[in-house]
Structures are given as structure tokens and as C-alpha cells.
Amino acid sequence: EASQNSYVLVLCKVGDFYETYGVDSLLLTTIFSLQSMGGKLRSGFPLPNIQPTIDRILDKVDIKIAVYEEVGNDSTGKFKRRECKGILSRGNSEYLFGLHLSSGLVDSS
């Protein structure tokens, strides 16, 4: 049965972290007992924790997760450009952006 929940939590890459803001931050701080960043509705985690965090979120709540990555600067060079590189759910939870296949893969023939 397909999920009827249409809520999408946004994870945004900011430097060496993925961050959430507002209601999304409140959701993560409540689920994982995280501390908000700077006493504001903002929370985050280090880049290497992206897949374990996605797995933990989807294990607890049936929502979608949109992951935005930094893809360069705007035309002025002052601001980072970001693009959605994945929308994940319980049925599709592997985040593959930025992964490269090894040339040493086992031959399946």
C-alpha cells in the first residue's frame, strides 16, 4: 500500500554538514534528542552520517526526504547554489549522490 503521507523533510548541505530548519529541525530534535544549533530552529549532522540518519528518520516516521546539495556559486559568487539530488522514502531509501562505482567490481557472469 502506498503511503498517503505527503510531508517532505528537507536536508540541505551546508559546508561539512546537512542541516534542517524550522519544523524539519523541530522534528529531528524531537525524534533524536538533538540539540538545536545556536538556540534556533536549526539542526544538523556531519556529511558522513547522511545514510544512517536517513535510515533512522524513515524507520521512525513515514515521510519523504528531499536532499539538497551544493552545486556551485551563483553568478555573483556570494551565494551557494543548491539542487535537489534525491527524494527518498521507505521504499527508496538509498542516497547515491556523489558515490562512484569501483572499477574492482565482481564479475557477475
N, C-alpha and C positions, 0 to 999 in steps of 0.2 A: 504494500500500500504506500503510495507516495505521501510525503509529508505535506501537510496543509499549512505549515508554519512558513511565513514569508519573510521573517525577520532576517536581516543580513548584518552581521557584525563586521566592522571594518578594521583590518590590521594594516597599518601604514609604516613602511620602512623609513626610519629617520636615523641616519648615520649608522651606528652599530646596533640599533635596536628596532624592534617592531613596537609601535605604540598604538594605543586606543584612546579615544576622547569621549567625554560626555557620558551618555547612557551606556555605551560599549565599555568604557572604563569601569563604570559602576558595576556592570555585570561581571567583569573579570575580577575586580577586587572582592566582590561578594563570593563568587564561586571558589576562588583560590586563596582567599585571605591575603591578597597582595596589598601593599601599601600604595596609596596614590602618590604620584610624583609631584613634588613641590606643593603638597596640600591641595592640589586642584583635581578636577575630574579628568585625570590623565594617568595612564598606567602603561607599563611596557615590560619587555623581556629581551634578552640578548638574541642576536641573529641565529646562533646555533640551536636555539630552543624552539624554532618555528614548528617543526613537525610534532614534537612531543606536546607542545601547547595546543596545536590544532586538535590532536588526538584527545587530549584531556577535555577541551571545550566540547567537542562533539560527543564525547562519552557522557557528559553531564546534561547537555541541552541539545535539542533537535532544532538547530538553526543552520543558516548558511554563513560562510565566512568568505569575505572578499579580501584578497591580499594585494595591496598596492606597493609597487617597487619604485625606487628612484631610477629614472632613465636619462638623467642629464639635467642641464640647466635651461631655464627659459631664455628668451632672446636677449634679455638684459644681463644674464649671468648672475643675478642676485637671488633667484629662487630656484629650487629644485623642481623638476617636472616629475610627476608620478603617473604611473599607469596601472590599471588593474591587470594583474598577471595570473589570477586564478580565483575561481569561485568554487568553494569546497562545501561538501555536505557529508552526512553519514555514509552515503553510498559512493562518494567520490572524495575521499579524504587525503589522498597523497598529493602533497605540494611539490611539483617537479621543477619549478622555475629555477634556472641557474645551475641545474645538475647536468653533468655531461657524462655520457656513457664511456666506460673504459674501453680501450682497444683490446683488453685482455679478456673479453667475454668468452664464456664457454661455448663451443660449437654445439648446437642442438641437433645436428644431423646424425 
